[in-house]
């Protein structure tokens, strides 16, 4: 059984842990609010790009020529900068490791996040490009990650570009997922489904190739940024939930320790009073 001094030391440690968890909980709540607002604002633009993809169909995919089919795939891991977020990182890396393990050749690897970079280096896999983004990145900050992936594609070093991230479902649920950014999917659009007689050819300015290329660029960037914002929101939501749980547990433990210390003190005072009273009675 712990003595009173050990209980007090344990209480001080628990209270410090609770203070740290409370501070991180507050910081994560602010970051989550910021990144989720960015995700919500961006959803309208992403929806417009989806409409473009639907409208132009296979013509949009043709604007981005296929990469080198003999090259390995390129995986872009949208990870986190730190731990303390429950099982968020573990689930992401287990999923990414399975994808990488399925590739017959060593794939190209791009990491976004300190924790993601450290994970693969610890496993003896050196990323081909590594980036550190803030916990609530914006489009300008995320741009270099996309440019690195596009350069691998355009140089013929990658046969595909695959994003790997934690899909944000809600504040308590994130699901590891992957998305093929390139080559662009050539699903049938409304223009593909219309008969030649019913099709209305749009007017392209300055020319068809330039417009389709610009539309394809917009769709690729929208797909990428949507996943960047989702990954950020998922990480902050996981951190918020973990820190909230840690804070609540620290509060409960501190309350129990305080009660135990109070009980021990009361017992010591009672014993002292009884001993004093017994000594005085014997005189």
WOZI-V619741 format. One record per residue. N is the residue number from 1. RES is the residue in one letter. PHI is phi in degrees with one decimal (* if undefined). OMEGA is omega in degrees with one decimal (NA if undefined). Layout:
n->{N;N}
res->{RES;RES}
phi->{PHI;PHI}
omega->{OMEGA;OMEGA}
This chain:
n->{1;2;3;4;5;6;7;8;9;10;11;12;13;14;15;16;17;18;19;20;21;22;23;24;25;26;27;28;29;30;31;32;33;34;35;36;37;38;39;40;41;42;43;44;45;46;47;48;49;50;51;52;53;54;55;56;57;58;59;60;61;62;63;64;65;66;67;68;69;70;71;72;73;74;75;76;77;78;79;80;81;82;83;84;85;86;87;88;89;90;91;92;93;94;95;96;97;98;99;100;101;102;103;104;105;106;107;108;109;110;111;112;113;114;115;116;117;118;119;120;121;122;123;124;125;126;127;128;129;130;131;132;133;134;135;136;137;138;139;140;141;142;143;144;145;146;147;148;149;150;151;152;153;154;155;156;157;158;159;160;161;162;163;164;165;166;167;168;169;170;171;172;173;174;175;176;177;178;179;180;181;182;183;184;185;186;187;188;189;190;191;192;193;194;195;196;197;198;199;200;201;202;203;204;205;206;207;208;209;210;211;212;213;214;215;216;217;218;219;220;221;222;223;224;225;226;227;228;229;230;231;232;233;234;235;236;237;238;239;240;241;242;243;244;245;246;247;248;249;250;251;252;253;254;255;256;257;258;259;260;261;262;263;264;265;266;267;268;269;270;271;272;273;274;275;276;277;278;279;280;281;282;283}
res->{X;X;X;X;X;X;X;X;X;X;X;X;X;X;X;X;X;X;X;X;X;X;X;X;X;X;X;X;X;X;X;X;X;X;X;X;X;X;X;X;X;X;X;X;X;X;X;X;X;X;X;X;X;X;X;X;X;X;X;X;X;X;X;X;X;X;X;X;X;X;X;X;X;X;X;X;X;X;X;X;X;X;X;X;X;X;X;X;X;X;X;X;X;X;X;X;X;X;X;X;X;X;X;X;X;X;X;X;X;X;X;X;X;X;X;X;X;X;X;X;X;X;X;X;X;X;X;X;X;X;X;X;X;X;X;X;X;X;X;X;X;X;X;X;X;X;X;X;X;X;X;X;X;X;X;X;X;X;X;X;X;X;X;X;X;X;X;X;X;X;X;X;X;X;X;X;X;X;X;X;X;X;X;X;X;X;X;X;X;X;X;X;X;X;X;X;X;X;X;X;X;X;X;X;X;X;X;X;X;X;X;X;X;X;X;X;X;X;X;X;X;X;X;X;X;X;X;X;X;X;X;X;X;X;X;X;X;X;X;X;X;X;X;X;X;X;X;X;X;X;X;X;X;X;X;X;X;X;X;X;X;X;X;X;X;X;X;X;X;X;X;X;X;X;X;X;X;X;X;X;X;X;X}
phi->{*;-69.0;-84.4;-63.1;-64.0;-65.1;-63.9;-64.7;-64.0;-64.1;-61.6;-61.1;-65.8;-65.0;-64.2;-66.1;-61.8;-62.5;-64.0;-64.7;-63.8;-64.5;-65.6;-69.0;-63.3;-63.8;-63.2;-66.0;-63.6;-66.7;-65.8;-63.9;-61.0;-67.4;-72.6;-69.9;-66.1;-63.1;-63.1;-67.0;-64.7;-76.0;-60.0;-64.8;-66.3;-62.0;-64.6;-64.9;-67.4;-63.2;-65.2;-61.1;-60.6;-65.8;-70.0;-89.0;58.3;-65.5;-62.4;-69.5;-65.0;-67.4;-71.2;-112.3;-57.4;-63.1;-76.8;-75.6;-65.8;-88.3;-84.5;-75.3;-73.5;-116.5;-102.2;-107.8;-92.6;-91.5;-100.2;-119.0;-88.6;-152.4;-90.6;57.8;-134.7;65.2;-91.5;-57.2;-67.9;-60.2;-63.0;-64.1;-71.1;-61.6;-66.2;-64.1;-62.2;-65.4;-62.7;-64.3;-66.4;-79.9;-77.6;-67.6;-122.1;-63.7;-76.2;-73.3;-135.7;-120.3;-113.6;-124.7;128.1;-60.5;-64.6;-65.3;-60.8;-64.2;-59.8;-73.3;-66.8;-63.7;-91.5;82.6;-110.4;-87.0;-60.8;-74.9;-156.3;-132.3;-131.3;-119.1;-103.0;-71.5;-70.0;-132.7;-70.6;-109.2;-64.0;-64.8;-68.8;-81.5;-54.0;-59.9;-64.4;-64.9;-61.6;-63.5;-64.6;-65.1;-66.3;-61.9;-67.4;-69.4;-81.9;78.7;-85.4;-131.5;-84.4;-160.1;-123.3;-119.3;-87.7;-125.4;-154.9;-95.8;-68.8;-79.8;-100.0;-157.5;-64.7;-107.7;-133.6;-131.7;-123.3;-59.8;-151.1;-137.1;-145.3;-81.5;-76.1;-138.0;-71.2;-62.3;-66.7;-109.1;-63.3;-65.7;-96.7;-64.1;-66.6;-71.4;-82.7;-75.5;-73.4;-59.6;-73.3;-90.0;-73.0;-105.7;-73.9;-71.1;-91.4;-102.1;-128.9;-77.8;-160.6;-62.4;-63.0;-65.6;-66.4;-65.5;-65.6;-64.9;-65.8;-64.6;-59.3;-62.6;-66.7;-62.3;-67.6;-65.5;-61.6;-67.5;-66.2;-59.0;-72.9;-60.7;-66.9;-63.4;-62.6;-65.0;-65.0;-65.0;-64.9;-68.6;-65.2;-65.4;-64.7;-60.8;-64.8;-66.2;-69.9;-64.1;-64.8;-64.0;-64.8;-62.8;-64.6;-64.2;-63.8;-64.5;-65.1;-63.7;-64.3;-66.1;-66.9;-62.0;-65.1;-65.9;-63.7;-61.7;-64.8;-63.4;-61.7;-62.6;-65.0;-65.8;-64.0;-62.2;-62.3;-64.7;-64.8;-64.6;-64.2;-65.9;-64.4;-67.0;-67.3;-68.2;-70.2;-81.8;-79.2}
omega->{-178.8;175.1;-174.2;-179.7;178.3;177.6;178.7;178.1;178.0;179.0;179.4;179.2;180.0;179.5;177.5;177.3;178.7;178.4;178.6;179.2;178.5;178.7;179.2;176.8;179.4;179.8;179.7;178.9;178.9;-179.4;179.2;178.3;-178.5;-176.2;178.4;175.4;177.2;178.7;180.0;179.1;-175.8;-175.5;178.6;178.4;178.9;177.4;177.8;177.8;175.6;177.0;175.6;179.3;179.2;-176.7;-173.9;175.9;-174.6;179.9;179.8;178.9;-179.7;-180.0;175.3;-177.1;-179.3;178.5;179.7;-176.2;-180.0;-178.8;177.5;175.9;175.5;178.1;177.1;-176.8;178.9;-174.4;-175.5;177.8;-174.8;176.8;-179.1;179.2;178.0;-178.5;-176.2;-177.0;-177.5;-179.5;-180.0;-176.3;176.0;178.7;-179.9;179.6;178.1;179.8;-179.0;179.4;-179.9;-178.0;-179.8;178.2;178.3;-177.0;169.9;-174.9;174.4;178.6;174.2;-177.2;-179.0;-176.3;179.3;178.7;-179.1;-179.1;-175.6;177.0;176.2;179.0;178.0;179.1;-179.8;178.8;176.3;173.8;-178.3;-178.4;175.2;178.5;174.9;-179.3;176.8;-173.0;173.5;-175.2;-178.8;-178.7;-177.9;-176.3;-178.6;178.2;178.9;-179.2;178.1;179.3;179.8;-180.0;176.7;-179.8;-175.5;178.8;179.8;-180.0;-177.6;177.0;178.5;174.6;-175.0;176.6;177.4;-175.1;174.8;-180.0;-177.4;177.3;173.9;-174.9;-179.6;-173.1;171.3;-173.7;176.6;-176.2;176.8;-178.3;178.4;-179.6;177.7;1.9;178.4;177.0;-177.4;176.6;-177.4;175.2;-178.5;178.4;179.2;-174.6;-178.0;175.7;-177.5;-178.2;-177.0;-173.2;175.0;-177.7;179.9;177.1;-178.2;176.2;4.8;176.8;-174.7;-176.5;-178.7;-179.1;-179.6;178.2;178.7;178.4;178.4;177.4;-178.9;-179.4;179.3;-179.0;178.2;177.8;-178.6;-176.7;176.8;-179.8;176.4;-179.0;178.2;179.9;178.7;179.4;179.8;-179.8;-179.3;176.8;178.7;178.3;179.5;-179.7;-179.7;-179.3;176.0;178.0;179.3;179.7;-180.0;178.8;178.4;178.9;179.6;-179.9;179.3;178.9;179.0;179.0;178.1;178.2;179.5;178.4;178.5;178.9;179.2;179.5;-180.0;179.0;179.7;178.4;180.0;179.1;179.9;179.3;-179.4;179.9;179.9;-179.9;179.4;178.4;-179.5;-177.9;-178.2;-179.7;NA}
